[in-house]
Amino acid sequence: MKLLKKKYDFVSIPQILKHAGMKESEIADRGHWFTQRQSDLFYEKMVQLCGNRDIAREAGRYAFSTDALGGLREYLLALAGPEYLYAIVSRFAPNYTRSSRISSRRIGPREIEVIVRFEEGVDEKPYQCENRMGFMEAGFQLFGYRVPPKISHPECMFEGASICRYRVTWSDSPSVRLVRLRRLSLLLLPVVLGCGLWLAPDGNTGLLFLTVLVSYLVLVGWIQRLERASLRTSMAAMRSSGQQLLEELKGNYDAALMVNEIGEVIASRTDLDEILDSLNQVLKKRLDYTSGVLLLGGADGNSLTLRSSFGLRDEHVEMLKQICYSIDPPIPDGVLSHCYTQQQSLLVNDLGDPALPLTEESREVLASLGAGSFICTPLVCEGESLGVFLVSDAKREGELGPNDVRVLEGVAPIIGIAIRNARRLANERDLYEQLRKASDSLERRVEERTIELSRANEVLEFLYDSVSHDLRTPLRVIYGYGELLQELYGERLDDAGREYLASMIAGGERMEATLNRMLDFSQVRLMELNWQPVDLSRMARRILSDLSVTDPKRQLQSAIEDGVVVTGDEELLTSIMENLLGNAWKYSAGKEVSSIGFGVKDSIFYVADNGAGFDMALASRLFAPFQRLHDGKTFAGHGLGLSMVRCMVERLGGKVWGQGAPGEGATFYFTIQPPTLR
């Protein structure tokens, strides 16, 4: 990226990063790793835009330049030379690649062999091979070698080999030649002095000796001065690197403390405003920034509003509270809307840049805050944008950098989780409160309706009993006089008169039977139950025997299970069995052979027949009073039998239901639950 900015400034780096799915903050993060796919996409787009297919090797050579390394260059210069640099390549290679294992060995005085073995499943590309060779060439440029080393590549993965093997040979550098010259001059000094003394005239021997000695000392002193200067530079670089490392350690320590304190805030608080206020205190203490603001998306999802801040004056806070940043539709040149909708961090170091995506309103706000640079980071949780976190610093020395972006992007997800959890908890509280109020209201309404229903039932029972008793006497008078007319004056009436009179008497008798049933209803509700063991098998046989007497010509096939004993009230159980077995006898009358069964299965009693049956679509009407599913002319009845069965079964703590099909018979089931089992 630095090479592109310096030499290929016409190339759009954001376009390359977007194509490769990378972020500048991820590149600045030494702990972040990219995939092979991302690397391939980055290279393809870079070649497409700059038009140089050898840029991978050029980038490798640029890696050890002053622009690329900065202060690290002096640290590397403290090494003895490229030979030692490549000798330790296997130690620092894992910090830069996980695709391969790199080793090196010396195979000659000025020759090194580097071997690259790929990890299983790795699928590198040829441009990465070129990049490695450029990197090897750059190592020699770092140490001042004007003539690049000779690199041969006898084995290559992309030509069928199992490894990539590189052989690097080079000539001595000027500094190495000076050292050798000093050593050589020390060896040649006695020879030079001897020859000088032998060839020099007698009178100039001392002067010659002095001249040679001084020249040698000057040469040695110059070389030592160069070595001391190089050593001082290396020591200074190491001291600077140490200080930089300590600063990074302090920054990492502060970041770890900040994350820990943010975790404590999230764990100890649930209200969103309390969480944001506590987070601001942590961020203000741990982040080296003058001010910060946190804007959250509104309930309508169309705007951003200030929710929390630190380091701002009260008038600035009030001013920001009055501003509503629209995000739907996003403002084309709005930093906040872009950060929120695209979920991308933005680093701005020059507010005066006309190409900066800032609205005039935003420029005025930032200018009034005295912000010289700022970072805008999205707050995202589970892929959903929740808000924007913006920090600015007008007093900080130097510009904000990618490392600042990396720190904020590390904190932003934690803040996003805290906001999401607080909102969910608030929604759950609101929902709980609404449900509680609705439950209280429902309970009050149920209680009121229960009281009203109880009063209505009391009135209805009173009316029910009154009608049953009050109608009995006049009804008996009506059909009693009818019987007297039939007995005393029947011979004087014609056939039609006698028929009318008989119908009136029969109707009165049916009406009295109905009133008796209605009175039975009242008695069932009020009667005191006598719980005792009752043999239902014996009761069923007796009832069928009595029914058989009423129609001795009918063929009956009964299946009564033996030993069915239940704890219940014998009077109610007798009425239940008489009604159910009586219906089975009545509705199976049309069959050549009436089949009636009784038994129990899984504590559920049943009475079955092969009679007329009924349509299950009408099953809801079975147990309603005065409801009949069959024609009254075919099957006589008053429509109260099954409703009374339900009432009696419920008094015994059970339930009753029926199943059937037209023409295929019916089965009625019921349960009994004594008080000790309820």
C-alpha positions in Angstrom: 0.0 0.0 0.0 2.9 2.4 0.8 4.4 1.5 -2.6 1.1 2.3 -4.4 0.8 5.6 -2.6 4.3 6.6 -3.5 4.7 5.4 -7.1 1.2 4.6 -8.3 -0.8 7.4 -6.7 -3.4 7.2 -9.5 -4.6 3.8 -8.1 -7.6 3.8 -5.8 -6.5 1.9 -2.7 -10.1 1.8 -1.2 -11.3 0.2 -4.5 -8.6 -2.5 -4.1 -9.4 -3.1 -0.4 -13.2 -3.3 -1.1 -12.6 -5.8 -3.9 -10.4 -8.0 -1.6 -12.7 -7.6 1.4 -10.0 -5.9 3.5 -9.9 -2.9 5.8 -7.0 -0.5 6.5 -7.4 -1.1 10.2 -7.0 -4.9 9.6 -3.8 -4.3 7.7 -2.5 -2.1 10.6 -3.4 -4.8 13.1 -0.4 -7.1 13.5 -2.6 -9.8 14.9 -4.9 -10.0 12.0 -4.5 -12.6 9.3 -5.8 -12.5 5.7 -6.9 -15.5 3.7 -5.2 -16.7 0.5 -8.4 -15.7 -1.3 -8.1 -12.1 0.0 -4.5 -12.0 -1.1 -5.3 -13.2 -4.6 -8.1 -10.7 -5.0 -5.8 -7.9 -3.7 -3.1 -8.8 -6.2 -5.5 -9.2 -9.2 -7.1 -5.8 -8.6 -3.7 -4.1 -8.0 -2.3 -5.5 -11.3 -5.5 -4.5 -13.1 -5.3 -0.9 -11.9 -1.6 -0.2 -12.1 -0.8 -2.4 -15.2 2.4 -3.8 -13.8 2.5 -7.6 -13.6 5.9 -7.5 -11.8 4.6 -5.4 -9.0 4.7 -8.4 -6.5 8.5 -8.6 -6.9 8.8 -4.8 -6.8 6.8 -4.7 -3.6 9.1 -7.3 -2.1 12.1 -5.1 -2.9 10.3 -2.1 -1.5 9.7 -3.9 1.8 13.2 -3.0 3.2 13.2 0.6 2.0 13.3 3.6 4.4 9.7 4.5 3.6 8.4 1.0 4.3 10.5 0.2 7.4 10.8 3.6 9.1 12.6 3.2 12.4 12.8 -0.6 12.0 15.4 -0.1 9.3 18.0 1.2 11.8 17.3 -1.8 14.0 17.9 -4.2 11.2 21.1 -2.4 10.3 22.4 -3.3 13.8 22.7 -6.9 12.5 26.1 -8.0 11.2 24.8 -8.2 7.6 22.5 -9.9 5.2 24.1 -13.2 5.9 22.9 -13.1 9.5 19.6 -11.6 8.5 18.8 -14.6 6.3 20.2 -17.0 8.8 17.4 -16.1 11.2 14.7 -15.9 8.6 13.1 -19.0 10.0 12.5 -17.3 13.3 10.6 -14.3 12.2 8.8 -15.9 9.1 5.9 -17.3 11.2 5.0 -13.7 12.1 4.3 -12.9 8.5 2.9 -16.1 6.9 1.1 -19.2 8.0 1.1 -20.8 4.6 4.6 -22.1 4.7 7.7 -22.9 6.8 10.9 -21.2 5.7 14.4 -22.3 6.6 17.9 -21.2 5.5 21.5 -22.4 5.6 24.9 -21.2 4.5 26.3 -23.2 1.7 29.3 -21.0 0.9 31.3 -17.9 1.9 28.8 -15.6 0.2 26.0 -18.0 -0.6 22.8 -18.9 1.2 20.1 -21.4 0.4 16.5 -20.6 1.4 13.9 -23.4 1.4 10.1 -22.9 1.5 7.8 -25.8 2.4 4.1 -25.2 2.1 1.7 -26.4 4.7 -0.8 -29.1 3.8 -3.8 -27.7 1.8 -2.1 -24.4 0.9 -2.6 -23.2 -2.6 -0.3 -20.2 -3.2 0.2 -18.4 -6.5 3.3 -17.7 -8.6 3.2 -13.9 -7.7 4.0 -14.9 -4.1 7.1 -16.6 -5.3 8.1 -13.4 -7.1 7.4 -11.4 -4.0 9.7 -13.6 -1.9 12.6 -13.1 -4.4 12.0 -9.4 -4.3 12.1 -9.5 -0.5 15.5 -11.3 -0.7 16.9 -8.7 -3.0 15.7 -5.9 -0.7 17.6 -7.3 2.2 20.9 -6.5 0.5 19.8 -3.0 -0.5 19.2 -2.4 3.2 22.9 -3.0 4.0 24.1 -0.7 1.2 24.8 -3.3 -1.5 24.7 -1.4 -4.8 24.9 -4.6 -6.9 21.9 -6.8 -6.2 22.5 -10.4 -5.3 22.1 -13.2 -7.8 19.1 -15.3 -7.0 18.5 -18.7 -8.7 15.4 -20.7 -8.3 16.3 -24.3 -9.2 13.2 -25.9 -7.6 9.7 -24.4 -7.7 6.3 -25.6 -6.5 4.7 -24.2 -9.6 7.0 -26.3 -11.8 6.2 -29.6 -10.2 8.6 -29.6 -7.3 7.6 -30.4 -3.7 9.4 -27.3 -2.3 10.6 -23.8 -3.4 14.4 -23.6 -3.2 16.3 -20.3 -3.6 20.1 -19.8 -3.8 21.3 -16.3 -3.0 24.9 -15.3 -3.9 26.5 -11.8 -3.5 29.7 -9.8 -3.5 31.2 -8.0 -0.5 29.8 -4.7 0.6 32.0 -1.6 0.8 32.1 -1.7 4.6 33.2 -5.3 4.5 35.9 -4.4 2.0 37.1 -1.7 4.3 37.4 -4.1 7.2 39.3 -6.5 5.1 41.5 -3.7 3.9 42.3 -2.8 7.5 43.2 -6.4 8.3 45.3 -6.6 5.1 47.1 -3.3 5.8 48.0 -4.7 9.2 49.6 -7.7 7.6 51.3 -5.7 4.9 52.7 -3.0 7.3 55.9 -4.9 8.2 56.5 -5.7 4.5 56.0 -2.1 3.5 58.2 -0.9 6.2 60.9 -3.4 5.4 60.9 -2.6 1.7 60.9 1.2 2.5 63.9 0.9 4.8 65.7 -1.2 2.2 65.0 1.1 -0.7 65.1 4.5 1.0 68.2 6.6 1.2 70.1 6.5 4.4 69.1 10.0 5.5 65.3 9.5 4.9 64.8 6.2 6.7 63.2 7.8 9.8 60.9 10.1 7.8 59.7 7.2 5.6 59.0 5.1 8.7 57.0 7.9 10.2 55.1 8.6 7.0 54.0 4.9 6.6 53.1 4.6 10.3 51.0 7.8 10.2 49.2 6.7 7.0 48.4 3.4 8.5 47.1 5.0 11.7 45.0 7.4 9.8 43.5 4.6 7.7 42.8 2.5 10.8 41.3 5.5 12.6 39.0 6.3 9.7 37.8 2.8 9.5 37.2 2.6 13.3 35.3 5.9 13.2 33.0 4.5 10.5 32.5 1.4 12.7 31.8 3.4 15.8 29.3 5.6 13.9 27.5 2.5 12.6 27.5 1.1 16.2 26.1 4.3 17.7 23.4 4.3 15.0 22.6 0.7 15.8 22.5 1.4 19.5 20.3 4.4 19.0 18.0 2.4 16.8 17.8 -0.4 19.3 17.0 2.2 22.1 14.3 3.8 19.9 12.9 0.3 19.1 12.9 -0.6 22.8 11.0 2.6 23.6 8.6 2.0 20.8 8.1 -1.6 22.1 7.4 -0.3 25.6 4.9 2.2 24.3 3.2 -0.6 22.4 3.2 -2.8 25.5 1.7 0.1 27.5 -0.9 0.7 24.8 -1.8 -3.0 24.9 -2.0 -3.0 28.7 -4.3 0.0 28.7 -6.4 -1.6 26.0 -6.7 -4.8 28.1 -7.6 -2.7 31.2 -10.2 -0.8 29.1 -11.8 -4.0 27.8 -11.9 -5.5 31.3 -13.5 -2.3 32.8 -16.0 -2.3 29.9 -16.8 -5.9 30.7 -17.4 -5.0 34.4 -19.7 -2.1 33.3 -21.7 -4.5 31.1 -21.9 -7.2 33.8 -23.0 -4.8 36.6 -25.5 -2.6 34.8 -28.7 -3.2 32.8 -30.0 0.3 32.1 -28.9 1.7 28.8 -28.2 5.3 30.0 -26.3 4.0 33.0 -24.2 1.7 30.7 -23.4 4.6 28.3 -22.5 7.0 31.1 -20.1 4.4 32.7 -18.6 3.6 29.3 -17.9 7.2 28.7 -16.0 7.4 32.0 -13.9 4.3 31.0 -13.2 5.6 27.5 -12.3 9.0 28.7 -9.8 7.6 31.2 -8.3 4.9 29.0 -8.4 6.5 25.5 -6.0 9.3 24.8 -8.6 11.5 23.0 -9.9 14.9 23.8 -13.6 14.2 23.2 -16.0 11.6 22.0 -19.7 11.2 21.1 -21.9 8.2 20.8 -24.9 8.5 18.5 -27.6 5.7 18.3 -30.1 4.9 15.7 -33.6 6.1 16.5 -36.7 3.9 16.9 -37.8 4.8 13.4 -34.4 3.7 12.0 -34.2 6.9 9.9 -31.9 9.0 12.0 -28.9 9.2 14.4 -29.2 11.2 17.6 -26.7 12.0 20.4 -27.0 9.6 23.3 -23.8 10.1 25.2 -20.6 12.1 25.1 -17.4 13.0 27.0 -14.9 15.8 26.9 -17.4 18.3 25.5 -18.7 21.6 26.9 -22.3 21.8 28.0 -23.1 24.2 25.1 -21.6 21.8 22.6 -23.6 18.9 24.0 -26.8 20.9 23.8 -26.0 21.9 20.2 -25.4 18.3 19.2 -28.6 17.2 20.9 -30.5 19.5 18.6 -29.1 17.9 15.5 -30.8 14.9 13.9 -28.5 13.1 11.4 -30.6 11.6 8.6 -29.7 8.1 7.5 -32.8 7.2 5.4 -32.2 8.0 2.7 -28.4 8.3 3.5 -26.9 11.7 2.8 -24.6 11.1 -0.2 -21.7 13.1 1.3 -22.4 12.3 5.0 -19.6 10.7 7.0 -22.0 9.5 9.7 -24.5 8.0 7.4 -21.8 6.3 5.4 -20.2 4.9 8.5 -23.6 3.7 9.8 -25.0 2.2 6.6 -21.8 0.8 5.1 -20.5 -0.3 8.6 -17.0 1.0 7.8 -14.7 3.1 10.0 -13.4 6.4 8.7 -10.2 8.2 9.7 -10.0 11.9 8.9 -6.9 14.0 9.7 -7.7 17.1 7.5 -11.1 18.7 7.9 -10.2 21.1 5.2 -9.9 18.5 2.6 -12.5 19.3 -0.1 -12.7 15.6 -1.0 -13.7 14.7 2.5 -17.3 13.3 2.7 -18.6 15.9 5.2 -21.8 17.9 5.0 -21.5 21.7 5.7 -23.4 21.1 8.9 -21.0 18.4 10.1 -18.0 20.7 9.2 -19.4 23.5 11.3 -20.1 21.1 14.2 -16.6 19.6 14.1 -15.0 23.0 13.7 -16.9 24.4 16.7 -15.6 21.4 18.7 -12.0 22.3 17.8 -11.5 18.9 16.2 -8.4 18.7 14.1 -8.9 15.0 13.3 -11.4 12.4 14.2 -12.3 8.7 13.8 -15.8 7.5 13.1 -16.5 3.8 13.9 -19.8 1.9 13.5 -21.4 0.1 16.4 -22.6 -3.2 15.1 -24.1 -6.3 16.7 -25.1 -9.5 14.9 -24.8 -7.7 11.6 -27.1 -4.9 12.5 -26.0 -1.2 12.8 -26.9 0.3 16.1 -25.1 3.6 16.1 -21.8 5.4 15.5 -18.9 6.2 17.9 -16.8 9.3 17.0 -13.7 10.4 18.8 -11.7 13.6 18.1 -8.5 15.1 19.4 -7.5 18.8 18.9 -4.5 18.7 21.2 -2.9 15.5 20.5 0.6 15.7 18.9 0.6 14.1 15.5 -2.2 12.6 13.5 -4.6 9.8 14.4 -3.5 6.6 12.7 -4.6 3.1 11.7 -3.6 1.9 15.2 -6.2 4.2 16.7 -8.7 2.8 14.3 -7.8 -0.7 15.3 -8.2 0.1 19.0 -11.6 1.6 18.4 -12.8 -1.2 16.2 -11.8 -3.6 19.0 -13.9 -1.7 21.5 -16.9 -1.0 19.2 -18.2 -4.6 19.1 -18.2 -4.8 22.9 -20.2 -1.5 23.1 -22.5 -2.8 20.4 -23.2 -6.0 22.5 -23.9 -3.9 25.6 -26.3 -1.6 23.7 -28.1 -4.6 22.2 -28.4 -6.4 25.5 -29.6 -3.3 27.3 -32.2 -2.6 24.6 -33.5 -6.2 24.7 -33.7 -6.2 28.5 -35.6 -2.9 28.3 -38.0 -4.4 25.8 -38.4 -7.4 28.0 -39.2 -5.2 30.9 -41.7 -3.2 29.0 -43.3 -6.4 27.7 -43.4 -7.9 31.2 -45.0 -4.7 32.5 -47.6 -4.7 29.7 -48.3 -8.4 30.3 -48.6 -7.8 34.1 -51.0 -4.9 33.5 -53.0 -7.0 31.0 -53.0 -9.9 33.4 -54.2 -7.7 36.3 -56.9 -6.3 34.1 -57.9 -9.8 32.9 -58.0 -11.1 36.4 -60.3 -8.2 37.4 -62.5 -8.8 34.4 -62.6 -12.5 35.1 -63.4 -11.9 38.8 -66.2 -9.4 37.8 -67.6 -11.8 35.2 -67.4 -14.7 37.6 -69.4 -12.7 40.1 -71.9 -11.8 37.4 -72.1 -15.4 36.2 -72.5 -16.7 39.7 -75.4 -14.3 40.3 -76.9 -15.2 36.9 -76.6 -18.9 37.8 -78.3 -18.3 41.1 -81.1 -16.5 39.4 -81.3 -19.1 36.7 -81.4 -22.0 39.2 -84.1 -20.2 41.2 -86.1 -19.7 38.0 -85.3 -23.3 36.9 -86.6 -24.7 40.1 -89.6 -22.4 40.2 -90.6 -23.2 36.7 -90.2 -26.9 37.3 -92.3 -26.9 40.4 -94.9 -24.3 39.3 -95.6 -26.0 36.0 -96.1 -29.4 37.5 -99.6 -28.6 39.1 -101.3 -27.0 36.1 -99.8 -29.6 33.8 -101.2 -32.4 35.9 -104.6 -30.6 35.8 -104.5 -30.4 32.0 -103.7 -34.0 31.3 -105.6 -35.2 34.4 -108.8 -33.7 33.0 -107.9 -35.2 29.7 -107.8 -38.6 31.2 -111.3 -38.0 32.8 -112.7 -36.9 29.4 -111.2 -40.0 27.8 -112.6 -42.3 30.6 -116.1 -40.7 31.0 -116.9 -39.2 27.5 -114.6 -41.1 25.2 -117.4 -43.2 23.7 -119.3 -40.0 22.7 -116.3 -38.7 20.7 -115.6 -39.7 17.2 -112.2 -41.2 16.2 -110.6 -37.8 15.5 -111.7 -36.5 18.9 -110.4 -39.5 20.7 -107.1 -39.2 18.8 -106.7 -35.5 19.7 -107.5 -36.3 23.3 -104.9 -39.1 23.4 -102.2 -36.8 21.9 -103.0 -34.2 24.6 -102.6 -36.7 27.4 -99.4 -38.1 25.9 -97.9 -34.6 25.5 -98.7 -33.8 29.1 -97.0 -37.0 30.3 -93.9 -36.1 28.2 -93.9 -32.6 29.6 -94.0 -34.0 33.2 -91.1 -36.3 32.4 -89.2 -33.3 31.1 -89.9 -31.4 34.2 -88.8 -34.3 36.3 -85.5 -34.4 34.4 -85.1 -30.6 35.0 -85.6 -31.3 38.7 -83.0 -34.0 38.5 -80.6 -31.4 37.2 -81.1 -29.3 40.2 -80.8 -32.3 42.5 -77.5 -33.4 40.8 -76.0 -29.9 41.5 -77.0 -29.8 45.1 -77.0 -33.5 46.3 -74.3 -34.7 48.7 -72.1 -37.4 47.3 -71.5 -40.7 49.0 -68.1 -42.1 47.8 -67.9 -45.9 47.9 -66.8 -48.8 45.7 -69.3 -49.5 43.0 -69.2 -52.6 40.7 -70.0 -51.2 37.3 -69.9 -54.6 35.6 -72.7 -56.0 37.7 -74.6 -52.7 37.3 -74.3 -52.9 33.5 -75.6 -56.5 33.3 -78.6 -55.6 35.5 -79.5 -52.6 33.3 -79.3 -54.6 30.1 -81.3 -57.4 31.6 -84.1 -54.9 32.5 -83.9 -53.4 29.0 -84.3 -56.8 27.4 -87.6 -57.3 29.2 -89.1 -54.3 27.4 -88.4 -55.9 24.0 -87.9 -59.7 24.4 -87.9 -60.4 20.7 -84.8 -58.3 20.0 -81.5 -60.2 19.6 -78.8 -58.8 21.9 -75.1 -59.4 21.8 -73.5 -58.0 24.9 -69.8 -57.7 25.8 -69.5 -56.7 29.5 -66.0 -56.7 31.0 -65.8 -58.4 34.4 -64.5 -56.9 37.6 -64.9 -53.2 36.7 -65.1 -51.5 40.1 -64.8 -47.8 40.7 -65.0 -45.5 43.7 -67.9 -43.1 43.2 -71.5 -42.2 44.2 -73.7 -45.2 43.4 -76.8 -43.1 42.7 -75.0 -40.9 40.1 -73.2 -43.8 38.6 -76.5 -45.7 38.2 -78.0 -42.7 36.4 -74.9 -42.4 34.1 -75.0 -46.1 33.2 -78.8 -46.1 32.7 -78.6 -43.2 30.3 -75.6 -44.4 28.3 -76.7 -48.0 28.1 -80.3 -46.9 27.4 -79.1 -44.8 24.5 -77.1 -47.7 23.2 -80.3 -49.9 23.4 -82.5 -47.3 21.8 -80.2 -46.3 18.9 -79.3 -50.0 18.0 -83.0 -51.0 17.7 -82.8 -50.9 13.9 -80.1 -53.6 13.7 -80.8 -57.3 13.2 -78.6 -58.0 16.2 -78.0 -55.2 18.8 -74.3 -55.2 19.9 -73.6 -53.4 23.2 -70.4 -53.4 25.1 -69.0 -51.9 28.3 -65.5 -51.9 29.8 -62.5 -49.9 30.9 -59.1 -49.1 29.3 -56.3 -47.0 30.9 -58.8 -45.8 33.5 -61.3 -44.6 30.8 -64.7 -46.3 30.9 -66.7 -46.8 27.7 -70.1 -47.8 26.4 -70.2 -48.9 22.7 -73.0 -49.9 20.3 -73.5 -50.7 16.7 -76.5 -48.4 16.3 -77.3 -45.3 14.2 -74.2 -43.4 15.3 -73.8 -39.7 14.6 -71.8 -37.2 12.5 -68.6 -36.0 14.4 -69.1 -32.6 12.9 -72.1 -32.3 15.2 -70.3 -33.7 18.3 -70.3 -30.3 20.0 -74.1 -30.5 20.3 -74.2 -34.0 21.9 -74.2 -32.8 25.6 -76.1 -29.6 25.2 -79.7 -29.6 26.8 -82.6 -30.1 24.4 -80.2 -30.8 21.5 -81.1 -33.9 19.3 -79.0 -35.2 16.4 -81.7 -37.6 15.2 -85.3 -37.3 14.2 -87.7 -37.4 17.2 -90.2 -39.6 15.3 -87.6 -42.3 14.7 -86.0 -42.2 18.2 -88.1 -40.9 21.0 -86.5 -38.7 23.7 -86.5 -35.2 25.3 -82.8 -34.2 24.6 -81.7 -34.0 28.3 -80.1 -37.5 28.8 -76.6 -36.8 27.7 -76.6 -33.3 29.2 -77.4 -34.9 32.5 -74.7 -37.4 32.0 -72.2 -34.7 31.6 -73.4 -32.9 34.7 -73.2 -36.0 36.8 -69.7 -37.0 35.4 -68.4 -33.6 36.2 -69.8 -33.8 39.7 -67.7 -37.0 40.0 -64.6 -35.1 38.9 -64.4 -36.6 35.4 -65.1 -35.8 31.7 -67.3 -37.4 29.1 -67.0 -37.4 25.3 -68.2 -39.4 22.3 -67.0 -40.8 19.0 -69.1 -42.2 16.1 -70.0 -42.3 12.5 -73.4 -42.3 10.8 -74.7 -45.9 10.5 -71.6 -47.4 12.2 -72.5 -47.0 15.9 -71.1 -44.8 18.6 -68.9 -45.1 21.7 -69.1 -42.9 24.7 -66.2 -42.5 27.1 -66.1 -41.1 30.6 -63.7 -40.8 33.6 -64.1 -40.7 37.3 -61.7 -39.0 39.7 -62.3 -39.4 43.5 -61.4 -36.4 45.7 -58.2 -38.2 47.0 -56.8 -38.2 43.5 -57.6 -34.6 42.5 
